[in-house]
Amino acid sequence: MNDSHLKRIALIIALGLAILAGSFYLIARPLTTTPVPVTSSVAPVAAPNPVPAASTTSNRPVITWTPASTTVTVSPGETKTVSLSFTSAKNVRRASVEISLELAPFVRAEPASFERIRKGEQRTLNIIVAPGASAALGTVTGTIQLRRGKVEQNDPDADEDDRRDAGKLLPQTLNVHVNVWVRFKDNSLGLTLISPPTFVPTRSTDPNQKQVAFSDSEDSRQRGIAPILVVNILDLPQGQTLRDFIRSFGIDDSAIEGVTVDGRQYLKWFESAGDGIGATSYSTLFSQNQVISISTPSSSFASSGAFMEVVSSLSF
C-alpha cells in the first residue's frame, strides 16, 4: 500500500471521528427556544364606565305634619273632628287629600283638596271620624297623605315640579289611629266615658257610694281580680280646695301635678302602696261641692295612651 493510499484512509477516519464528535455535542447541548408571541382572536373587552351614585335628594316637596300622628277615640254612631296642621318645603299648585283604604269607610277630610300651598305656610286640615252605628269595635290604623294634582301646561302658577310630579304622592304621611270603643253612660251618676271594648263596668251596690269600676275583661271580673279602672265621685268638704282634698288622703304635695286633658284642668296624683306600687289618679271638680276622680292601680295602663283616651273622653 503506497503512501497516498494511506493518507486517504487517514483523512476518511478523521472526518468520521469529527462527525461523530459533532453528533455527541448536539445531543448533549441544551435546547434554546425563542418565545413566540401569542395572539388572541378574541377582541379585548373595554373596562366599564363607573355608574354614578343615585341622587338622594328629591325635588318633590316634603310635607311636615303637626302632630306627626294622631289618635281619635269614638264610639259607633258618633262623630268626632280633629284639627291638624302641615307645612310644605316648596310651593304646590294643587293637591288632594289621600286617605288610606283602612280609614276610608269612616274618615273624611275637610277640605278634600288645596288649590295652592305656599312654601312654609301653615295649613289646617280637619279629620272627621264617623264610624257607623254597626261599626266593629277595635282599633284601625291608616295614613293620610297629600297627592299633587294635575295642572295645565300653561298655568302661570305651576312650576316644573307641579308638571313633572302631577298625580304623585307628596313625601311624608300622617299616621292615624282610630279607636272604636264602647261608650259607657250612667244617668244616675251623670257621666259618660269611652272605654276599650273588653272592659266590663260594675256599678257599686252601696247607695251612698257613687262609684263605677271597670274590669279589663269579663273573665277578670268573674275571678274577682281587682278592677283596672275606677271612677269615684266624692263630696268636697266646705272650705277645701281640690288640692287640699287630695292632701287629706296623706298625699305629699310633691306627688300632685296640675295637667290639662282635652281642655279640662285636672290634678294628677299618685298614692303609693310601697315598692313602686300604687294608684294613679286624675281628679277635677264635678260640681262646686263634689270631686270626680279616675284612677288605675296598673302602672302599665297608667302610662298607656289608652288610659289618657279614657280620661279625655269623660264628660258630665
BALOBA-1460 file (C-alpha; in Angstrom, 3 decimals):
// residues 316
<rec num="1" residu="m" x="0.000" y="0.000" z="0.000"/>
<rec num="2" residu="n" x="1.600" y="3.262" z="-1.093"/>
<rec num="3" residu="d" x="1.737" y="6.495" z="0.896"/>
<rec num="4" residu="s" x="-1.060" y="8.266" z="-0.994"/>
<rec num="5" residu="h" x="-3.481" y="5.465" z="-0.231"/>
<rec num="6" residu="l" x="-2.613" y="5.568" z="3.461"/>
<rec num="7" residu="k" x="-3.170" y="9.349" z="3.621"/>
<rec num="8" residu="r" x="-6.639" y="8.962" z="2.034"/>
<rec num="9" residu="i" x="-7.631" y="6.320" z="4.624"/>
<rec num="10" residu="a" x="-6.416" y="8.561" z="7.499"/>
<rec num="11" residu="l" x="-8.453" y="11.500" z="6.141"/>
<rec num="12" residu="i" x="-11.613" y="9.421" z="5.967"/>
<rec num="13" residu="i" x="-11.122" y="8.205" z="9.575"/>
<rec num="14" residu="a" x="-10.523" y="11.777" z="10.854"/>
<rec num="15" residu="l" x="-13.634" y="13.009" z="9.064"/>
<rec num="16" residu="g" x="-15.724" y="10.247" z="10.601"/>
<rec num="17" residu="l" x="-14.409" y="10.992" z="14.082"/>
<rec num="18" residu="a" x="-15.294" y="14.731" z="13.621"/>
<rec num="19" residu="i" x="-18.825" y="13.877" z="12.541"/>
<rec num="20" residu="l" x="-19.253" y="11.514" z="15.494"/>
<rec num="21" residu="a" x="-17.958" y="14.135" z="17.952"/>
<rec num="22" residu="g" x="-20.328" y="16.733" z="16.494"/>
<rec num="23" residu="s" x="-23.274" y="14.407" z="16.984"/>
<rec num="24" residu="f" x="-22.416" y="13.866" z="20.651"/>
<rec num="25" residu="y" x="-22.156" y="17.662" z="21.092"/>
<rec num="26" residu="l" x="-25.591" y="18.308" z="19.570"/>
<rec num="27" residu="i" x="-27.178" y="15.598" z="21.766"/>
<rec num="28" residu="a" x="-25.577" y="16.902" z="24.964"/>
<rec num="29" residu="r" x="-26.237" y="20.626" z="24.255"/>
<rec num="30" residu="p" x="-29.425" y="22.055" z="25.970"/>
<rec num="31" residu="l" x="-32.101" y="23.269" z="23.634"/>
<rec num="32" residu="t" x="-32.739" y="27.004" z="23.464"/>
<rec num="33" residu="t" x="-36.177" y="28.235" z="22.478"/>
<rec num="34" residu="t" x="-37.276" y="31.563" z="21.172"/>
<rec num="35" residu="p" x="-40.617" y="32.657" z="22.729"/>
<rec num="36" residu="v" x="-43.366" y="33.019" z="20.182"/>
<rec num="37" residu="p" x="-45.790" y="35.868" z="20.857"/>
<rec num="38" residu="v" x="-49.305" y="34.595" z="21.490"/>
<rec num="39" residu="t" x="-52.089" y="36.386" z="19.708"/>
<rec num="40" residu="s" x="-55.732" y="36.080" z="20.677"/>
<rec num="41" residu="s" x="-58.614" y="36.074" z="18.287"/>
<rec num="42" residu="v" x="-60.905" y="37.495" z="20.988"/>
<rec num="43" residu="a" x="-61.277" y="41.259" z="20.928"/>
<rec num="44" residu="p" x="-60.276" y="42.957" z="24.198"/>
<rec num="45" residu="v" x="-63.185" y="43.974" z="26.494"/>
<rec num="46" residu="a" x="-63.249" y="47.635" z="27.442"/>
<rec num="47" residu="a" x="-63.426" y="48.432" z="31.157"/>
<rec num="48" residu="p" x="-66.952" y="49.529" z="32.142"/>
<rec num="49" residu="n" x="-67.530" y="53.152" z="32.923"/>
<rec num="50" residu="p" x="-68.294" y="53.760" z="36.604"/>
<rec num="51" residu="v" x="-72.033" y="54.119" z="37.336"/>
<rec num="52" residu="p" x="-72.805" y="57.393" z="39.067"/>
<rec num="53" residu="a" x="-74.400" y="57.054" z="42.510"/>
<rec num="54" residu="a" x="-78.136" y="57.694" z="42.638"/>
<rec num="55" residu="s" x="-79.103" y="61.079" z="43.964"/>
<rec num="56" residu="t" x="-80.635" y="61.020" z="47.433"/>
<rec num="57" residu="t" x="-82.246" y="64.393" z="47.061"/>
<rec num="58" residu="s" x="-85.760" y="64.841" z="45.776"/>
<rec num="59" residu="n" x="-87.255" y="67.863" z="44.138"/>
<rec num="60" residu="r" x="-90.672" y="66.959" z="45.449"/>
<rec num="61" residu="p" x="-91.839" y="68.994" z="48.434"/>
<rec num="62" residu="v" x="-91.742" y="67.397" z="51.861"/>
<rec num="63" residu="i" x="-94.868" y="67.778" z="53.973"/>
<rec num="64" residu="t" x="-94.408" y="68.184" z="57.731"/>
<rec num="65" residu="w" x="-97.449" y="67.259" z="59.820"/>
<rec num="66" residu="t" x="-98.165" y="68.612" z="63.289"/>
<rec num="67" residu="p" x="-98.555" y="66.350" z="65.141"/>
<rec num="68" residu="a" x="-96.785" y="63.592" z="63.202"/>
<rec num="69" residu="s" x="-99.504" y="61.115" z="64.247"/>
<rec num="70" residu="t" x="-102.898" y="61.316" z="65.896"/>
<rec num="71" residu="t" x="-105.260" y="59.025" z="67.805"/>
<rec num="72" residu="v" x="-109.027" y="59.503" z="67.684"/>
<rec num="73" residu="t" x="-111.335" y="57.614" z="70.041"/>
<rec num="74" residu="v" x="-115.026" y="57.377" z="69.213"/>
<rec num="75" residu="s" x="-117.955" y="55.043" z="69.763"/>
<rec num="76" residu="p" x="-120.122" y="53.581" z="66.982"/>
<rec num="77" residu="g" x="-122.523" y="56.161" z="65.594"/>
<rec num="78" residu="e" x="-120.520" y="59.080" z="66.995"/>
<rec num="79" residu="t" x="-118.771" y="61.816" z="65.010"/>
<rec num="80" residu="k" x="-115.571" y="63.490" z="66.136"/>
<rec num="81" residu="t" x="-113.471" y="66.155" z="64.415"/>
<rec num="82" residu="v" x="-109.737" y="66.611" z="64.927"/>
<rec num="83" residu="s" x="-107.807" y="69.609" z="63.563"/>
<rec num="84" residu="l" x="-104.266" y="69.122" z="62.305"/>
<rec num="85" residu="s" x="-101.769" y="71.355" z="60.534"/>
<rec num="86" residu="f" x="-98.990" y="70.925" z="57.993"/>
<rec num="87" residu="t" x="-96.365" y="72.907" z="56.108"/>
<rec num="88" residu="s" x="-94.639" y="72.270" z="52.789"/>
<rec num="89" residu="a" x="-90.979" y="72.810" z="51.935"/>
<rec num="90" residu="k" x="-91.992" y="74.057" z="48.473"/>
<rec num="91" residu="n" x="-94.867" y="75.709" z="46.681"/>
<rec num="92" residu="v" x="-97.542" y="73.289" z="45.497"/>
<rec num="93" residu="r" x="-100.033" y="74.433" z="42.874"/>
<rec num="94" residu="r" x="-102.738" y="71.864" z="43.602"/>
<rec num="95" residu="a" x="-103.061" y="68.871" z="45.937"/>
<rec num="96" residu="s" x="-105.766" y="66.477" z="47.105"/>
<rec num="97" residu="v" x="-106.043" y="64.606" z="50.412"/>
<rec num="98" residu="e" x="-105.455" y="60.856" z="50.095"/>
<rec num="99" residu="i" x="-106.957" y="58.632" z="52.843"/>
<rec num="100" residu="s" x="-105.788" y="55.016" z="53.068"/>
<rec num="101" residu="l" x="-108.247" y="52.193" z="52.416"/>
<rec num="102" residu="e" x="-108.308" y="51.158" z="56.086"/>
<rec num="103" residu="l" x="-109.661" y="54.557" z="57.163"/>
<rec num="104" residu="a" x="-111.736" y="55.489" z="54.115"/>
<rec num="105" residu="p" x="-115.026" y="53.848" z="55.276"/>
<rec num="106" residu="f" x="-115.392" y="56.220" z="58.245"/>
<rec num="107" residu="v" x="-112.846" y="59.018" z="57.863"/>
<rec num="108" residu="r" x="-113.056" y="62.056" z="55.619"/>
<rec num="109" residu="a" x="-111.044" y="65.254" z="55.320"/>
<rec num="110" residu="e" x="-112.067" y="68.893" z="55.108"/>
<rec num="111" residu="p" x="-111.016" y="70.406" z="52.849"/>
<rec num="112" residu="a" x="-110.622" y="67.475" z="50.478"/>
<rec num="113" residu="s" x="-108.133" y="69.425" z="48.327"/>
<rec num="114" residu="f" x="-105.984" y="72.561" z="48.246"/>
<rec num="115" residu="e" x="-105.651" y="74.846" z="45.251"/>
<rec num="116" residu="r" x="-102.380" y="76.396" z="46.446"/>
<rec num="117" residu="i" x="-99.966" y="75.549" z="49.219"/>
<rec num="118" residu="r" x="-97.316" y="78.182" z="49.773"/>
<rec num="119" residu="k" x="-93.837" y="77.268" z="50.901"/>
<rec num="120" residu="g" x="-93.582" y="77.457" z="54.703"/>
<rec num="121" residu="e" x="-97.242" y="78.421" z="55.124"/>
<rec num="122" residu="q" x="-99.104" y="76.550" z="57.856"/>
<rec num="123" residu="r" x="-102.328" y="74.992" z="56.597"/>
<rec num="124" residu="t" x="-105.123" y="73.358" z="58.584"/>
<rec num="125" residu="l" x="-106.768" y="70.032" z="57.802"/>
<rec num="126" residu="n" x="-109.816" y="68.743" z="59.688"/>
<rec num="127" residu="i" x="-110.215" y="64.997" z="60.068"/>
<rec num="128" residu="i" x="-113.837" y="63.909" z="60.587"/>
<rec num="129" residu="v" x="-114.160" y="60.423" z="62.090"/>
<rec num="130" residu="a" x="-117.669" y="58.945" z="61.936"/>
<rec num="131" residu="p" x="-117.994" y="55.150" z="62.283"/>
<rec num="132" residu="g" x="-121.478" y="53.795" z="61.659"/>
<rec num="133" residu="a" x="-123.744" y="52.564" z="64.436"/>
<rec num="134" residu="s" x="-122.894" y="48.975" z="63.495"/>
<rec num="135" residu="a" x="-119.149" y="49.554" z="63.127"/>
<rec num="136" residu="a" x="-116.910" y="46.825" z="64.507"/>
<rec num="137" residu="l" x="-115.191" y="47.601" z="67.791"/>
<rec num="138" residu="g" x="-111.416" y="47.774" z="67.873"/>
<rec num="139" residu="t" x="-108.533" y="49.904" z="66.622"/>
<rec num="140" residu="v" x="-107.912" y="50.771" z="62.971"/>
<rec num="141" residu="t" x="-104.612" y="52.235" z="61.797"/>
<rec num="142" residu="g" x="-104.070" y="54.003" z="58.496"/>
<rec num="143" residu="t" x="-102.464" y="57.016" z="56.853"/>
<rec num="144" residu="i" x="-103.327" y="60.348" z="55.296"/>
<rec num="145" residu="q" x="-101.159" y="61.865" z="52.585"/>
<rec num="146" residu="l" x="-101.297" y="64.661" z="50.023"/>
<rec num="147" residu="r" x="-101.285" y="63.894" z="46.306"/>
<rec num="148" residu="r" x="-100.142" y="66.502" z="43.823"/>
<rec num="149" residu="g" x="-102.948" y="67.382" z="41.406"/>
<rec num="150" residu="k" x="-102.814" y="67.799" z="37.648"/>
<rec num="151" residu="v" x="-102.160" y="71.251" z="36.267"/>
<rec num="152" residu="e" x="-102.479" y="72.812" z="32.820"/>
<rec num="153" residu="q" x="-99.248" y="73.246" z="30.901"/>
<rec num="154" residu="n" x="-99.875" y="76.978" z="30.503"/>
<rec num="155" residu="d" x="-100.829" y="77.532" z="34.162"/>
<rec num="156" residu="p" x="-98.711" y="80.518" z="35.231"/>
<rec num="157" residu="d" x="-98.884" y="79.477" z="38.913"/>
<rec num="158" residu="a" x="-97.497" y="75.982" z="38.247"/>
<rec num="159" residu="d" x="-93.790" y="75.228" z="38.167"/>
<rec num="160" residu="e" x="-91.699" y="72.389" z="36.763"/>
<rec num="161" residu="d" x="-92.263" y="70.222" z="39.860"/>
<rec num="162" residu="d" x="-96.040" y="70.606" z="39.555"/>
<rec num="163" residu="r" x="-95.987" y="69.397" z="35.963"/>
<rec num="164" residu="r" x="-93.412" y="66.626" z="36.397"/>
<rec num="165" residu="d" x="-94.885" y="65.147" z="39.598"/>
<rec num="166" residu="a" x="-98.577" y="65.546" z="38.773"/>
<rec num="167" residu="g" x="-100.544" y="62.684" z="40.319"/>
<rec num="168" residu="k" x="-97.738" y="61.632" z="42.664"/>
<rec num="169" residu="l" x="-97.974" y="61.395" z="46.439"/>
<rec num="170" residu="l" x="-96.018" y="64.010" z="48.349"/>
<rec num="171" residu="p" x="-93.480" y="62.646" z="50.825"/>
<rec num="172" residu="q" x="-94.305" y="62.077" z="54.479"/>
<rec num="173" residu="t" x="-97.527" y="60.522" z="55.710"/>
<rec num="174" residu="l" x="-99.719" y="61.292" z="58.687"/>
<rec num="175" residu="n" x="-100.330" y="58.189" z="60.800"/>
<rec num="176" residu="v" x="-103.887" y="57.963" z="62.132"/>
<rec num="177" residu="h" x="-105.123" y="55.535" z="64.789"/>
<rec num="178" residu="v" x="-108.887" y="55.264" z="65.301"/>
<rec num="179" residu="n" x="-110.223" y="53.557" z="68.417"/>
<rec num="180" residu="v" x="-113.821" y="52.441" z="68.005"/>
<rec num="181" residu="w" x="-114.658" y="51.805" z="71.659"/>
<rec num="182" residu="v" x="-117.691" y="51.351" z="73.888"/>
<rec num="183" residu="r" x="-119.497" y="54.370" z="75.303"/>
<rec num="184" residu="f" x="-120.480" y="53.967" z="78.932"/>
<rec num="185" residu="k" x="-123.284" y="56.194" z="80.205"/>
<rec num="186" residu="d" x="-124.733" y="56.373" z="83.714"/>
<rec num="187" residu="n" x="-127.613" y="58.795" z="84.047"/>
<rec num="188" residu="s" x="-127.819" y="58.436" z="87.826"/>
<rec num="189" residu="l" x="-124.170" y="59.449" z="88.175"/>
<rec num="190" residu="g" x="-124.484" y="61.981" z="85.391"/>
<rec num="191" residu="l" x="-121.369" y="60.973" z="83.459"/>
<rec num="192" residu="t" x="-120.283" y="59.274" z="80.252"/>
<rec num="193" residu="l" x="-116.936" y="57.981" z="79.035"/>
<rec num="194" residu="i" x="-115.495" y="55.709" z="76.361"/>
<rec num="195" residu="s" x="-113.644" y="52.533" z="77.344"/>
<rec num="196" residu="p" x="-111.835" y="49.738" z="75.449"/>
<rec num="197" residu="p" x="-114.160" y="47.024" z="74.081"/>
<rec num="198" residu="t" x="-113.115" y="44.362" z="76.581"/>
<rec num="199" residu="f" x="-113.730" y="46.499" z="79.680"/>
<rec num="200" residu="v" x="-116.702" y="45.451" z="81.823"/>
<rec num="201" residu="p" x="-118.317" y="48.095" z="84.111"/>
<rec num="202" residu="t" x="-119.743" y="47.306" z="87.546"/>
<rec num="203" residu="r" x="-121.749" y="49.888" z="89.474"/>
<rec num="204" residu="s" x="-121.362" y="49.960" z="93.261"/>
<rec num="205" residu="t" x="-124.337" y="48.442" z="95.120"/>
<rec num="206" residu="d" x="-123.818" y="50.819" z="98.042"/>
<rec num="207" residu="p" x="-126.412" y="53.628" z="97.632"/>
<rec num="208" residu="n" x="-124.115" y="56.015" z="99.491"/>
<rec num="209" residu="q" x="-121.195" y="55.347" z="97.170"/>
<rec num="210" residu="k" x="-121.033" y="56.962" z="93.732"/>
<rec num="211" residu="q" x="-118.607" y="54.632" z="92.057"/>
<rec num="212" residu="v" x="-118.248" y="52.532" z="88.928"/>
<rec num="213" residu="a" x="-115.409" y="50.066" z="88.454"/>
<rec num="214" residu="f" x="-114.160" y="48.556" z="85.175"/>
<rec num="215" residu="s" x="-112.593" y="45.115" z="84.927"/>
<rec num="216" residu="d" x="-110.282" y="44.614" z="81.956"/>
<rec num="217" residu="s" x="-112.376" y="41.597" z="80.869"/>
<rec num="218" residu="e" x="-115.384" y="39.519" z="81.872"/>
<rec num="219" residu="d" x="-113.041" y="36.738" z="82.930"/>
<rec num="220" residu="s" x="-111.193" y="39.075" z="85.315"/>
<rec num="221" residu="r" x="-114.471" y="40.257" z="86.793"/>
<rec num="222" residu="q" x="-115.719" y="36.715" z="87.421"/>
<rec num="223" residu="r" x="-112.401" y="35.693" z="89.006"/>
<rec num="224" residu="g" x="-112.538" y="38.638" z="91.382"/>
<rec num="225" residu="i" x="-109.417" y="40.350" z="90.031"/>
<rec num="226" residu="a" x="-109.134" y="43.992" z="91.095"/>
<rec num="227" residu="p" x="-110.600" y="46.487" z="88.589"/>
<rec num="228" residu="i" x="-108.207" y="48.179" z="86.206"/>
<rec num="229" residu="l" x="-110.174" y="51.446" z="86.254"/>
<rec num="230" residu="v" x="-112.323" y="53.118" z="88.939"/>
<rec num="231" residu="v" x="-114.410" y="56.293" z="88.717"/>
<rec num="232" residu="n" x="-115.356" y="57.896" z="92.046"/>
<rec num="233" residu="i" x="-117.493" y="60.919" z="92.889"/>
<rec num="234" residu="l" x="-116.848" y="62.203" z="96.430"/>
<rec num="235" residu="d" x="-118.071" y="65.168" z="98.419"/>
<rec num="236" residu="l" x="-115.687" y="68.099" z="98.760"/>
<rec num="237" residu="p" x="-115.683" y="69.440" z="102.343"/>
<rec num="238" residu="q" x="-116.672" y="73.059" z="102.600"/>
<rec num="239" residu="g" x="-113.729" y="75.418" z="102.513"/>
<rec num="240" residu="q" x="-111.340" y="72.876" z="100.973"/>
<rec num="241" residu="t" x="-109.655" y="73.281" z="97.606"/>
<rec num="242" residu="l" x="-109.164" y="70.352" z="95.263"/>
<rec num="243" residu="r" x="-105.514" y="70.178" z="96.267"/>
<rec num="244" residu="d" x="-106.440" y="70.245" z="99.978"/>
<rec num="245" residu="f" x="-108.875" y="67.403" z="99.329"/>
<rec num="246" residu="i" x="-106.146" y="65.262" z="97.769"/>
<rec num="247" residu="r" x="-103.720" y="66.089" z="100.581"/>
<rec num="248" residu="s" x="-106.302" y="64.818" z="103.078"/>
<rec num="249" residu="f" x="-105.545" y="61.273" z="101.839"/>
<rec num="250" residu="g" x="-101.958" y="61.675" z="103.027"/>
<rec num="251" residu="i" x="-100.632" y="62.559" z="99.580"/>
<rec num="252" residu="d" x="-97.500" y="64.688" z="99.619"/>
<rec num="253" residu="d" x="-97.699" y="67.885" z="97.631"/>
<rec num="254" residu="s" x="-94.741" y="66.761" z="95.508"/>
<rec num="255" residu="a" x="-96.892" y="63.865" z="94.211"/>
<rec num="256" residu="i" x="-99.603" y="66.235" z="92.912"/>
<rec num="257" residu="e" x="-99.295" y="67.773" z="89.463"/>
<rec num="258" residu="g" x="-101.607" y="70.090" z="87.548"/>
<rec num="259" residu="v" x="-102.345" y="68.913" z="83.991"/>
<rec num="260" residu="t" x="-104.735" y="69.769" z="81.168"/>
<rec num="261" residu="v" x="-106.538" y="66.940" z="79.343"/>
<rec num="262" residu="d" x="-108.695" y="67.816" z="76.343"/>
<rec num="263" residu="g" x="-109.179" y="71.355" z="77.645"/>
<rec num="264" residu="r" x="-110.123" y="70.375" z="81.199"/>
<rec num="265" residu="q" x="-107.936" y="71.063" z="84.239"/>
<rec num="266" residu="y" x="-107.034" y="68.051" z="86.396"/>
<rec num="267" residu="l" x="-104.779" y="67.335" z="89.331"/>
<rec num="268" residu="k" x="-102.789" y="64.191" z="88.649"/>
<rec num="269" residu="w" x="-101.593" y="62.382" z="91.758"/>
<rec num="270" residu="f" x="-100.050" y="59.104" z="92.856"/>
<rec num="271" residu="e" x="-100.993" y="57.223" z="96.022"/>
<rec num="272" residu="s" x="-98.138" y="54.886" z="96.894"/>
<rec num="273" residu="a" x="-98.602" y="51.489" z="98.495"/>
<rec num="274" residu="g" x="-94.831" y="50.919" z="98.730"/>
<rec num="275" residu="d" x="-92.273" y="49.323" z="96.414"/>
<rec num="276" residu="g" x="-93.454" y="51.425" z="93.487"/>
<rec num="277" residu="i" x="-96.972" y="50.035" z="93.764"/>
<rec num="278" residu="g" x="-99.913" y="52.393" z="93.960"/>
<rec num="279" residu="a" x="-102.721" y="54.114" z="92.107"/>
<rec num="280" residu="t" x="-102.520" y="56.923" z="89.574"/>
<rec num="281" residu="s" x="-105.496" y="59.298" z="89.634"/>
<rec num="282" residu="y" x="-106.813" y="62.306" z="87.727"/>
<rec num="283" residu="s" x="-109.170" y="64.482" z="89.773"/>
<rec num="284" residu="t" x="-111.247" y="67.522" z="88.902"/>
<rec num="285" residu="l" x="-114.277" y="69.349" z="90.257"/>
<rec num="286" residu="f" x="-117.505" y="67.555" z="89.384"/>
<rec num="287" residu="s" x="-119.539" y="70.382" z="90.906"/>
<rec num="288" residu="q" x="-118.908" y="73.105" z="93.466"/>
<rec num="289" residu="n" x="-119.008" y="70.582" z="96.304"/>
<rec num="290" residu="q" x="-118.007" y="67.324" z="94.603"/>
<rec num="291" residu="v" x="-114.824" y="65.823" z="93.149"/>
<rec num="292" residu="i" x="-114.646" y="63.212" z="90.407"/>
<rec num="293" residu="s" x="-111.548" y="61.026" z="90.146"/>
<rec num="294" residu="i" x="-110.484" y="58.454" z="87.546"/>
<rec num="295" residu="s" x="-107.937" y="56.017" z="88.974"/>
<rec num="296" residu="t" x="-105.994" y="52.935" z="87.939"/>
<rec num="297" residu="p" x="-103.805" y="50.654" z="90.082"/>
<rec num="298" residu="s" x="-101.977" y="49.412" z="86.964"/>
<rec num="299" residu="s" x="-98.716" y="51.217" z="86.259"/>
<rec num="300" residu="s" x="-98.647" y="49.918" z="82.679"/>
<rec num="301" residu="f" x="-102.204" y="51.096" z="81.998"/>
<rec num="302" residu="a" x="-101.480" y="54.434" z="83.701"/>
<rec num="303" residu="s" x="-98.598" y="55.080" z="81.308"/>
<rec num="304" residu="s" x="-100.506" y="53.969" z="78.223"/>
<rec num="305" residu="g" x="-102.279" y="56.080" z="75.683"/>
<rec num="306" residu="a" x="-105.459" y="54.083" z="76.355"/>
<rec num="307" residu="f" x="-105.776" y="55.480" z="79.882"/>
<rec num="308" residu="m" x="-105.433" y="59.037" z="78.613"/>
<rec num="309" residu="e" x="-108.058" y="58.371" z="75.951"/>
<rec num="310" residu="v" x="-110.484" y="57.277" z="78.686"/>
<rec num="311" residu="v" x="-109.699" y="60.366" z="80.767"/>
<rec num="312" residu="s" x="-110.135" y="62.707" z="77.802"/>
<rec num="313" residu="s" x="-113.460" y="61.102" z="76.880"/>
<rec num="314" residu="l" x="-115.027" y="61.817" z="80.293"/>
<rec num="315" residu="s" x="-117.985" y="64.158" z="80.127"/>
<rec num="316" residu="f" x="-120.514" y="65.215" z="82.756"/>
